[in-house]
Amino acid sequence: MPSYNFSSKFYIGIFFILLSFTLGKIATITFVWYFTDATLRWLSVGIYILSWPLLIVGIIWVGKEYAQTIQKYISYQYYHETIKSRTQKAFYKTKEISQNVHEKVKNQLDEIKKKKIILKEKINKRKKSKNEV
């Protein structure tokens, strides 16, 4: 799973979005509870209106960076590079393993040939000894 590295702008954008929602809800609640008090009512309307630019800036900052990140992982080039590097890694690992197996088999065949030669010599010695008797 790829790791995502976002800039501080991204995290500030998330903070702005959360702050905007919080201010908007608080302003809405105070507007409804203190509807008869004109000062609090207009103050809540002002805070509610000022929370919208925070939301818009936050969405733009988060959206741009997240879209770039998603675009990177959706792009053909990213997968091409990933597949290429992992295929090369698998190729070299397979090559290394096959060389190790080849060496082991060669060593075992050499041992078998040596044993075969030793056995033939023993058989030849026995035959010679039987022929002499």
C-alpha positions as CSV (number, residue, x, y, z in Angstrom):
1,M,0.0,0.0,0.0
2,P,1.4,3.3,-1.0
3,S,2.1,5.9,1.7
4,Y,0.5,9.3,1.1
5,N,2.7,12.4,1.8
6,F,0.5,15.5,2.0
7,S,1.7,19.1,2.5
8,S,0.8,21.3,5.4
9,K,-1.7,23.1,3.1
10,F,-3.7,19.8,3.0
11,Y,-3.9,19.5,6.7
12,I,-4.7,23.2,7.2
13,G,-7.5,22.7,4.6
14,I,-8.9,19.9,6.7
15,F,-8.7,22.1,9.7
16,F,-10.5,24.9,7.9
17,I,-13.3,22.6,6.8
18,L,-13.8,21.3,10.3
19,L,-13.7,24.8,11.7
20,S,-16.2,26.0,9.2
21,F,-18.6,23.2,10.1
22,T,-18.2,23.9,13.8
23,L,-18.7,27.6,13.4
24,G,-21.6,27.1,11.2
25,K,-23.4,24.8,13.6
26,I,-22.7,27.0,16.6
27,A,-24.0,30.0,14.6
28,T,-27.1,28.1,13.6
29,I,-27.8,27.0,17.2
30,T,-27.3,30.5,18.6
31,F,-29.5,32.0,15.9
32,V,-32.3,29.6,16.8
33,W,-32.0,29.9,20.6
34,Y,-31.5,33.6,20.7
35,F,-33.8,34.6,17.8
36,T,-35.4,37.4,19.9
37,D,-32.0,39.0,20.7
38,A,-31.2,41.1,17.6
39,T,-27.5,41.5,18.5
40,L,-26.8,37.8,18.9
41,R,-29.0,37.0,15.9
42,W,-27.0,39.3,13.6
43,L,-23.7,38.1,15.2
44,S,-24.6,34.5,14.4
45,V,-25.6,35.4,10.8
46,G,-22.2,37.2,10.4
47,I,-20.3,34.2,11.8
48,Y,-22.3,31.9,9.6
49,I,-21.5,33.9,6.5
50,L,-17.8,34.2,7.5
51,S,-17.6,30.4,7.9
52,W,-18.3,29.8,4.2
53,P,-15.0,31.2,2.9
54,L,-13.2,28.9,5.3
55,L,-15.1,26.0,3.9
56,I,-14.4,27.0,0.3
57,V,-10.7,27.5,0.9
58,G,-10.4,24.3,2.8
59,I,-12.2,22.3,0.0
60,I,-10.0,23.9,-2.6
61,W,-6.7,23.1,-0.8
62,V,-7.7,19.6,0.2
63,G,-9.3,18.8,-3.2
64,K,-6.4,20.0,-5.3
65,E,-3.8,18.0,-3.4
66,Y,-5.9,14.9,-3.0
67,A,-6.8,15.0,-6.7
68,Q,-3.1,15.2,-7.6
69,T,-2.4,12.2,-5.4
70,I,-5.3,10.2,-6.8
71,Q,-4.2,11.2,-10.4
72,K,-0.7,9.9,-9.7
73,Y,-2.0,6.5,-8.6
74,I,-4.5,6.2,-11.4
75,S,-2.0,7.2,-14.1
76,Y,-0.6,4.5,-16.4
77,Q,3.0,5.7,-15.8
78,Y,2.8,5.0,-12.0
79,Y,1.7,1.4,-12.6
80,H,4.1,1.0,-15.5
81,E,7.0,2.0,-13.3
82,T,5.8,-0.2,-10.4
83,I,5.3,-3.2,-12.6
84,K,8.6,-2.7,-14.3
85,S,10.6,-2.5,-11.0
86,R,8.8,-5.4,-9.4
87,T,9.2,-7.5,-12.5
88,Q,12.9,-6.8,-12.6
89,K,13.2,-7.7,-8.9
90,A,11.3,-11.0,-9.5
91,F,13.5,-11.7,-12.6
92,Y,16.8,-11.2,-10.7
93,K,15.5,-13.2,-7.7
94,T,14.5,-16.1,-9.9
95,K,17.8,-15.9,-11.7
96,E,19.7,-16.1,-8.4
97,I,17.6,-19.0,-7.1
98,S,18.1,-20.9,-10.4
99,Q,21.8,-20.4,-10.3
100,N,21.9,-21.7,-6.7
101,V,19.8,-24.7,-7.7
102,H,22.1,-25.3,-10.8
103,E,25.2,-25.2,-8.5
104,K,23.6,-27.7,-6.1
105,V,22.7,-30.1,-8.9
106,K,26.1,-29.8,-10.4
107,N,27.8,-30.5,-7.1
108,Q,25.5,-33.5,-6.5
109,L,26.2,-34.8,-10.0
110,D,30.0,-34.4,-9.4
111,E,29.6,-36.4,-6.2
112,I,27.7,-39.1,-8.0
113,K,30.3,-39.3,-10.7
114,K,33.1,-39.6,-8.1
115,K,31.2,-42.4,-6.3
116,K,30.6,-44.1,-9.7
117,I,34.3,-44.0,-10.5
118,I,35.2,-45.3,-7.0
119,L,32.7,-48.1,-7.4
120,K,34.0,-49.0,-10.9
121,E,37.6,-49.1,-9.5
122,K,36.4,-51.4,-6.7
123,I,34.6,-53.6,-9.2
124,N,37.7,-53.8,-11.4
125,K,39.9,-54.6,-8.4
126,R,37.5,-57.5,-7.4
127,K,37.5,-58.8,-11.0
128,K,41.3,-58.7,-11.1
129,S,41.5,-60.4,-7.8
130,K,39.1,-63.1,-8.9
131,N,40.9,-63.6,-12.2
132,E,44.2,-64.0,-10.3
133,V,42.8,-66.7,-8.1
